Amino acid sequence: MAPESIIRNEYKPHSDIWALGIVVLEMLTGQEAWSFEVDDDSVDFLLSRIGYNEELPSMPSNLSSEARDFVKRCLVKNTSIRWNIDELLSHPFLAADNKNKKTNGMQNEGLFCLQGPFSSLSGGYPNFTSAIARLLINI
């Protein structure tokens, strides 16, 4: 859930960008974005961390710089400076995969063509980035 959804019950396209960043991070790492101990933390505490703190999920250092930057652009708490769909579609994390093989602005590949743990966490996410780009087109 995006911070603005927690604070102001606001659900707009920029909230979907936040959610996308969380999903991408979780797919790349295979772990939940927010650490949460069911026995020790309440859901209210977790929502408070997301909505009212400056804390962001941690990102492992073995993600490529493009992947890290893409997620960081999605997970900006200030909605006025969070990247929009057009900016994200031109981000190197997606653009490098899409620059040569476009069909109606997108690659002519299936949406769910994920392979292995996304080729390598140090770079190269061809099918994964195609899937993310397709999701962005539909937001």
Residue frames as a rotation matrix with the C-alpha (Angstrom) as fourth column:
MET 1
0.585 0.811 0.000 0.00
0.811 -0.585 0.000 0.00
0.000 0.000 -1.000 0.00
ALA 2
-0.121 -0.628 0.769 1.35
0.594 -0.666 -0.451 3.42
0.795 0.402 0.454 -0.96
PRO 3
-0.793 -0.255 -0.553 2.07
0.607 -0.412 -0.680 6.02
-0.055 -0.875 0.481 1.73
GLU 4
-0.875 0.484 0.033 -0.55
-0.469 -0.862 0.190 8.41
0.120 0.150 0.981 0.32
SER 5
-0.148 0.834 -0.532 -3.13
-0.120 0.519 0.846 5.63
0.982 0.189 0.024 0.49
ILE 6
-0.241 -0.026 -0.970 -2.38
0.870 0.438 -0.228 5.13
0.431 -0.899 -0.082 4.17
ILE 7
-0.853 -0.230 -0.468 -2.26
0.451 -0.776 -0.441 8.83
-0.262 -0.587 0.766 5.06
ARG 8
-0.697 0.539 -0.473 -5.00
-0.545 -0.827 -0.140 10.32
-0.467 0.160 0.870 2.85
ASN 9
-0.039 0.677 0.735 -6.91
0.220 0.724 -0.654 7.28
-0.975 0.136 -0.177 1.54
GLU 10
0.304 0.014 -0.953 -5.67
-0.763 -0.596 -0.252 8.35
-0.571 0.803 -0.170 -1.91
TYR 11
-0.015 -0.244 0.970 -5.63
0.368 0.900 0.232 5.84
-0.930 0.360 0.076 -4.75
LYS 12
0.732 0.145 -0.666 -4.35
-0.474 -0.592 -0.651 7.39
-0.489 0.792 -0.365 -7.98
PRO 13
0.894 -0.386 -0.230 -1.96
0.004 0.519 -0.855 6.30
0.449 0.763 0.465 -10.75
HIS 14
0.028 -0.944 0.329 1.05
-0.666 -0.263 -0.698 7.38
0.746 -0.199 -0.636 -8.70
SER 15
0.203 0.107 0.973 -0.11
-0.884 0.447 0.135 4.94
-0.421 -0.888 0.185 -6.02
ASP 16
0.980 0.145 0.139 0.08
-0.061 0.874 -0.482 2.19
-0.192 0.464 0.865 -8.64
ILE 17
0.475 -0.879 -0.047 3.67
-0.322 -0.124 -0.939 3.25
0.819 0.461 -0.342 -9.37
TRP 18
-0.103 -0.455 0.885 4.53
-0.993 -0.005 -0.118 2.74
0.058 -0.891 -0.451 -5.69
ALA 19
0.574 0.413 0.707 2.89
-0.504 0.859 -0.092 -0.70
-0.645 -0.303 0.701 -5.78
LEU 20
0.931 -0.286 -0.228 4.81
-0.084 0.439 -0.895 -1.56
0.356 0.852 0.384 -8.94
GLY 21
0.091 -0.956 0.280 8.08
-0.718 -0.257 -0.646 -0.69
0.690 -0.142 -0.710 -7.21
ILE 22
-0.012 -0.018 1.000 7.22
-0.903 0.429 -0.003 -2.96
-0.429 -0.903 -0.022 -4.31
VAL 23
0.856 0.399 0.329 6.24
-0.225 0.860 -0.457 -5.82
-0.466 0.317 0.826 -6.63
VAL 24
0.707 -0.661 -0.251 9.39
-0.260 0.086 -0.962 -5.46
0.657 0.745 -0.111 -8.75
LEU 25
-0.139 -0.784 0.605 11.57
-0.923 -0.119 -0.365 -5.44
0.358 -0.609 -0.707 -5.63
GLU 26
0.180 0.275 0.944 9.85
-0.721 0.690 -0.064 -8.52
-0.670 -0.669 0.323 -4.24
MET 27
0.983 0.181 0.015 10.12
-0.116 0.690 -0.715 -10.36
-0.140 0.701 0.699 -7.55
LEU 28
0.464 -0.879 -0.114 13.81
-0.444 -0.120 -0.888 -9.54
0.766 0.462 -0.446 -7.90
THR 29
-0.396 -0.672 0.626 14.68
-0.860 0.032 -0.509 -10.54
0.321 -0.740 -0.591 -4.35
GLY 30
-0.238 0.402 -0.884 12.15
0.085 0.916 0.393 -13.29
0.968 0.018 -0.252 -3.69
GLN 31
-0.661 -0.010 -0.751 11.47
0.747 0.084 -0.659 -11.69
0.070 -0.996 -0.048 -0.30
GLU 32
0.524 0.845 -0.110 8.88
0.850 -0.511 0.127 -9.38
0.051 -0.160 -0.986 1.19
ALA 33
0.107 -0.470 0.876 9.79
0.359 -0.803 -0.475 -5.73
0.927 0.365 0.083 0.76
TRP 34
0.101 0.020 0.995 8.99
-0.757 -0.648 0.090 -4.87
0.646 -0.762 -0.050 4.38
SER 35
-0.763 -0.349 -0.545 10.29
0.103 0.766 -0.634 -6.96
0.638 -0.540 -0.549 7.25
PHE 36
-0.046 0.845 0.533 7.38
-0.852 -0.312 0.420 -7.88
0.521 -0.435 0.734 9.44
GLU 37
-0.936 -0.228 -0.269 7.31
-0.038 0.822 -0.568 -10.21
0.351 -0.521 -0.778 12.41
VAL 38
-0.122 0.989 -0.081 3.74
0.014 0.083 0.996 -11.39
0.992 0.121 -0.024 12.90
ASP 39
0.215 0.205 -0.955 4.28
0.871 0.403 0.282 -12.07
0.442 -0.892 -0.092 16.58
ASP 40
-0.410 -0.546 -0.730 6.04
0.840 -0.538 -0.069 -8.76
-0.355 -0.642 0.680 17.30
ASP 41
-0.967 -0.003 -0.255 4.57
-0.092 -0.928 0.361 -6.23
-0.237 0.372 0.897 14.87
SER 42
-0.054 0.992 0.117 0.98
0.374 0.128 -0.918 -5.31
-0.926 -0.006 -0.378 14.25
VAL 43
0.003 0.158 0.987 -0.42
0.998 -0.066 0.008 -4.43
0.066 0.985 -0.158 10.84
ASP 44
0.931 0.365 0.012 -0.99
0.361 -0.925 0.122 -0.91
0.055 -0.109 -0.992 12.18
PHE 45
0.431 -0.856 -0.287 2.70
0.010 -0.314 0.949 -0.65
-0.902 -0.412 -0.126 13.04
LEU 46
-0.353 -0.552 0.755 3.68
0.743 0.326 0.585 -1.74
-0.569 0.768 0.295 9.53
LEU 47
0.370 0.572 0.731 1.25
0.882 -0.463 -0.085 0.74
0.290 0.677 -0.677 7.93
SER 48
0.926 -0.090 -0.366 2.67
0.116 -0.856 0.504 3.46
-0.358 -0.509 -0.782 10.17
ARG 49
-0.030 -0.997 0.076 6.21
0.305 0.063 0.950 2.63
-0.952 0.052 0.302 9.00
ILE 50
-0.337 -0.063 0.939 5.12
0.933 0.109 0.342 2.90
-0.124 0.992 0.022 5.37
GLY 51
0.406 0.701 0.586 2.92
0.790 -0.592 0.160 5.97
0.459 0.398 -0.794 5.69
TYR 52
0.981 0.153 0.118 4.49
0.065 -0.835 0.546 8.11
0.183 -0.528 -0.829 8.38
ASN 53
0.425 -0.903 -0.054 8.22
0.165 0.019 0.986 7.32
-0.890 -0.428 0.157 8.37
GLU 54
0.417 -0.393 -0.820 10.86
-0.862 -0.456 -0.219 8.13
-0.287 0.798 -0.529 5.80
GLU 55
-0.314 -0.556 0.769 11.91
-0.357 0.820 0.447 4.47
-0.880 -0.135 -0.456 5.88
LEU 56
0.331 0.322 -0.887 12.06
-0.940 0.190 -0.282 2.62
0.078 0.927 0.366 2.56
PRO 57
0.966 -0.019 0.257 12.54
-0.011 0.993 0.115 -1.08
-0.258 -0.114 0.959 1.92
SER 58
0.078 -0.994 -0.082 16.17
-0.529 -0.111 0.842 -2.12
-0.845 -0.022 -0.534 1.72
MET 59
0.902 0.114 -0.417 17.60
-0.429 0.362 -0.828 -3.30
0.057 0.925 0.376 -1.56
PRO 60
0.646 -0.702 0.300 20.34
0.420 0.655 0.628 -5.88
-0.637 -0.279 0.718 -1.81
SER 61
0.178 -0.689 -0.702 23.60
-0.499 -0.678 0.539 -4.61
-0.848 0.255 -0.465 -3.21
ASN 62
-0.659 -0.504 0.559 23.71
0.160 0.632 0.758 -7.38
-0.735 0.589 -0.336 -5.82
LEU 63
0.518 0.797 0.309 20.88
0.603 -0.084 -0.793 -5.83
-0.607 0.597 -0.524 -7.86
SER 64
-0.207 -0.571 0.794 22.06
0.949 -0.315 0.021 -4.05
0.238 0.758 0.607 -10.98
SER 65
-0.841 -0.137 -0.523 22.36
0.309 -0.915 -0.258 -0.28
-0.443 -0.379 0.812 -10.72
GLU 66
-0.805 0.593 -0.019 19.54
-0.316 -0.402 0.860 0.05
0.502 0.698 0.511 -13.28
ALA 67
-0.128 0.775 -0.619 17.22
0.519 0.585 0.624 -2.20
0.845 -0.242 -0.477 -11.25
ARG 68
-0.383 -0.083 -0.920 18.04
0.909 -0.212 -0.360 -0.36
-0.166 -0.974 0.156 -8.02
ASP 69
-0.965 -0.015 -0.261 17.44
-0.017 -0.993 0.117 3.03
-0.261 0.117 0.958 -9.63
PHE 70
-0.588 0.803 -0.095 14.16
-0.080 0.059 0.995 1.89
0.805 0.593 0.029 -11.22
VAL 71
0.000 0.588 -0.809 12.81
0.833 0.448 0.325 0.70
0.553 -0.674 -0.489 -7.87
LYS 72
-0.596 -0.287 -0.750 14.04
0.705 -0.635 -0.317 3.86
-0.385 -0.717 0.581 -6.12
ARG 73
-0.967 0.252 0.047 12.18
-0.180 -0.799 0.574 6.00
0.182 0.546 0.818 -8.70
CYS 74
-0.209 0.930 -0.302 8.97
0.172 0.339 0.925 4.09
0.963 0.141 -0.230 -7.90
LEU 75
0.262 0.283 -0.923 9.40
0.884 0.314 0.348 4.24
0.388 -0.906 -0.167 -4.12
VAL 76
-0.831 -0.395 0.391 9.51
0.247 -0.892 -0.377 8.00
0.498 -0.217 0.840 -3.62
LYS 77
-0.477 0.675 -0.563 7.21
0.833 0.143 -0.534 9.02
-0.280 -0.724 -0.630 -0.78
ASN 78
-0.368 0.319 -0.874 6.59
-0.158 -0.947 -0.279 12.50
-0.916 0.036 0.399 -2.20
THR 79
0.192 0.547 0.815 4.08
0.664 0.539 -0.518 11.89
-0.723 0.641 -0.259 -5.01
SER 80
0.876 0.165 -0.454 4.96
-0.146 -0.805 -0.575 15.14
-0.461 0.569 -0.681 -6.77
ILE 81
0.118 -0.897 -0.426 8.46
-0.969 -0.198 0.150 13.87
-0.219 0.395 -0.892 -7.52
ARG 82
-0.084 -0.059 0.995 7.71
-0.037 0.998 0.056 10.15
-0.996 -0.032 -0.086 -7.91
TRP 83
-0.894 -0.311 -0.322 8.32
-0.318 -0.064 0.946 9.16
-0.315 0.948 -0.042 -11.52
ASN 84
0.167 0.979 -0.114 5.31
-0.738 0.047 -0.673 8.73
-0.653 0.196 0.731 -13.77
ILE 85
0.622 0.195 0.759 4.58
0.175 0.910 -0.377 6.00
-0.764 0.367 0.531 -16.29
ASP 86
0.969 -0.236 0.071 6.25
0.018 -0.221 -0.975 7.75
0.246 0.946 -0.210 -19.24
GLU 87
0.344 -0.887 0.307 9.42
-0.924 -0.378 -0.055 8.39
0.165 -0.265 -0.950 -17.26
LEU 88
0.129 -0.267 0.955 9.57
-0.539 0.790 0.294 4.79
-0.833 -0.552 -0.042 -16.07
LEU 89
0.847 0.244 0.472 9.05
0.224 0.641 -0.734 3.44
-0.482 0.727 0.489 -19.58
SER 90
0.792 -0.605 0.074 12.13
-0.182 -0.351 -0.919 5.34
0.582 0.714 -0.388 -20.71
HIS 91
0.588 -0.587 0.557 14.20
-0.706 -0.036 0.707 4.20
-0.395 -0.809 -0.435 -17.72
PRO 92
-0.211 -0.783 -0.586 17.34
-0.941 0.324 -0.094 2.21
0.264 0.532 -0.805 -18.70
PHE 93
-0.629 0.030 0.777 16.08
-0.423 0.825 -0.374 -0.79
-0.652 -0.564 -0.506 -16.69
LEU 94
0.293 0.811 0.506 13.27
0.215 0.460 -0.862 -1.14
-0.932 0.361 -0.040 -19.26
ALA 95
0.710 0.074 -0.701 14.54
-0.541 -0.580 -0.609 0.85
-0.451 0.811 -0.372 -22.23
ALA 96
-0.355 -0.923 -0.148 17.68
-0.839 0.244 0.487 -1.20
-0.414 0.297 -0.861 -22.81
ASP 97
-0.621 0.184 0.762 15.53
0.170 0.981 -0.099 -4.28
-0.765 0.068 -0.640 -23.35
ASN 98
0.300 0.927 0.226 13.00
0.540 0.030 -0.841 -2.55
-0.786 0.374 -0.492 -25.57
LYS 99
0.027 -0.278 -0.960 15.10
-0.346 -0.904 0.252 -0.35
-0.938 0.325 -0.121 -27.85
ASN 100
-0.761 -0.477 -0.439 15.50
-0.547 0.108 0.830 -2.65
-0.349 0.872 -0.343 -30.87
LYS 101
-0.915 0.395 -0.084 12.51
0.301 0.806 0.510 -5.02
0.269 0.441 -0.856 -31.00
LYS 102
-0.728 0.660 -0.186 9.37
-0.226 -0.487 -0.844 -2.90
-0.647 -0.572 0.504 -30.67
THR 103
-0.713 0.670 0.208 5.87
0.504 0.284 0.815 -3.72
0.487 0.686 -0.540 -31.87
ASN 104
0.366 0.840 0.401 3.31
0.317 -0.517 0.795 -1.03
0.875 -0.164 -0.455 -31.05
GLY 105
0.309 -0.320 0.896 5.73
-0.698 -0.716 -0.015 0.31
0.646 -0.621 -0.445 -28.49
MET 106
0.398 -0.144 0.906 6.29
-0.764 0.495 0.414 -3.07
-0.508 -0.857 0.087 -26.83
GLN 107
-0.731 -0.665 -0.153 8.22
-0.659 0.630 0.412 -6.23
-0.178 0.402 -0.898 -27.57
ASN 108
0.229 0.792 -0.567 6.30
-0.854 0.443 0.274 -8.98
0.467 0.421 0.777 -29.22
GLU 109
-0.755 -0.458 -0.470 6.87
-0.124 0.803 -0.583 -11.44
0.644 -0.382 -0.663 -26.37
GLY 110
0.166 0.828 -0.535 4.57
0.503 0.396 0.768 -13.09
0.848 -0.397 -0.351 -23.88
LEU 111
0.486 0.115 0.866 3.85
-0.510 -0.768 0.388 -11.25
0.710 -0.630 -0.315 -20.65
PHE 112
0.705 -0.179 0.687 4.93
-0.614 0.331 0.716 -14.07
-0.355 -0.926 0.124 -18.37
CYS 113
0.776 -0.531 -0.340 8.26
0.020 0.560 -0.828 -15.19
0.630 0.636 0.445 -19.82
LEU 114
0.538 -0.596 0.596 10.26
-0.843 -0.381 0.380 -15.01
0.001 -0.707 -0.707 -16.60
GLN 115
0.609 -0.432 -0.665 13.27
0.026 0.849 -0.527 -17.30
0.792 0.304 0.529 -16.51
GLY 116
-0.155 -0.750 -0.643 15.36
0.729 0.353 -0.587 -18.52
0.667 -0.560 0.492 -13.62
PRO 117
0.205 0.194 -0.959 15.96
0.838 -0.541 0.069 -15.90
-0.506 -0.818 -0.273 -10.97
PHE 118
0.912 0.285 -0.294 15.66
0.092 -0.843 -0.530 -13.22
-0.399 0.457 -0.795 -13.69
SER 119
0.733 -0.680 0.010 18.83
0.108 0.102 -0.989 -14.23
0.671 0.726 0.148 -15.50
SER 120
-0.244 -0.820 -0.518 21.09
0.846 0.081 -0.528 -12.65
0.475 -0.567 0.673 -12.90
LEU 121
0.662 0.495 -0.563 20.58
0.726 -0.610 0.318 -10.12
-0.186 -0.619 -0.763 -10.13
SER 122
-0.195 -0.801 -0.566 23.67
0.464 -0.584 0.666 -8.29
-0.864 -0.132 0.486 -11.36
GLY 123
-0.482 0.089 -0.871 21.99
-0.630 -0.727 0.274 -7.34
-0.609 0.681 0.406 -14.64
GLY 124
-0.875 0.084 -0.477 20.17
-0.398 0.438 0.806 -8.61
0.277 0.895 -0.350 -17.70
TYR 125
-0.592 0.760 0.268 16.43
0.021 0.347 -0.938 -8.97
-0.805 -0.550 -0.221 -17.12
PRO 126
-0.977 0.100 -0.186 15.14
-0.207 -0.292 0.934 -9.23
0.039 0.951 0.307 -20.71
ASN 127
-0.475 0.859 -0.192 11.85
0.462 0.429 0.776 -11.07
0.749 0.280 -0.601 -20.24
PHE 128
-0.207 0.354 -0.912 11.22
0.956 -0.127 -0.266 -9.54
-0.210 -0.926 -0.312 -16.84
THR 129
-0.709 -0.107 -0.697 11.62
0.111 -0.993 0.039 -5.98
-0.696 -0.050 0.716 -18.08
SER 130
-0.879 0.476 -0.026 9.32
-0.066 -0.066 0.996 -6.69
0.472 0.877 0.089 -21.03
ALA 131
-0.214 0.822 -0.528 6.67
0.831 0.438 0.344 -7.85
0.514 -0.365 -0.776 -18.58
ILE 132
-0.298 0.058 -0.953 7.10
0.734 -0.624 -0.268 -4.75
-0.610 -0.779 0.143 -16.41
ALA 133
-0.953 -0.062 -0.297 6.89
-0.129 -0.803 0.582 -2.46
-0.275 0.593 0.757 -19.45
ARG 134
-0.627 0.776 -0.072 3.65
0.249 0.287 0.925 -4.15
0.738 0.562 -0.373 -20.47
LEU 135
-0.101 0.574 -0.813 2.24
0.994 0.093 -0.058 -3.65
0.042 -0.813 -0.580 -16.97
LEU 136
-0.619 -0.204 -0.758 3.12
0.363 -0.931 -0.046 0.05
-0.696 -0.303 0.651 -17.10
ILE 137
-0.955 0.290 0.053 1.26
-0.058 -0.362 0.931 0.46
0.289 0.886 0.362 -20.39
ASN 138
-0.261 0.920 -0.294 -1.89
0.492 0.388 0.779 -0.81
0.831 0.059 -0.554 -18.67
ILE 139
-0.516 0.075 -0.853 -1.72
0.811 -0.278 -0.515 1.45
-0.276 -0.958 0.083 -15.59
